[in-house]
Amino acid sequence: MYVGALTLDILLGDVRSLKQKRAVVRPIVAELQRRYPGVAVAETGHLDLHRRAEIGVAVVSASAGNCTQVLEACERLVAYRPDIELLSARQRLFTDEDD
């Protein structure tokens, strides 16, 4: 069993309040969940900053290749959005043999 984790650090556009931030981040999370129903997605960091967001994505699979493939597809989906800037993306892969 493999667990893949992706952390996306995002700079938001012209956002001046947490309410506006939610209006940008929620559709991103929803689109990831809709396109890839087997992944778990949540806003995981920078919760009190207006123009920054961290989104975490997790996937469980029988193969490392599938985990990597799904996470890369999720990263591309976010990176190509014109209303945000992807500052960094970090992928990690865990196995059931990790201690």
PyMOL commands that set and color helices and strands:
alter all, ss='L'
color gray80, all
select helices_A, chain A and resi 18-35+64-79
alter helices_A, ss='H'
color red, helices_A
select strands_A, chain A and resi 2-12+40-45+52-61+84-95
alter strands_A, ss='S'
color yellow, strands_A
deselect
rebuild
show_as cartoon
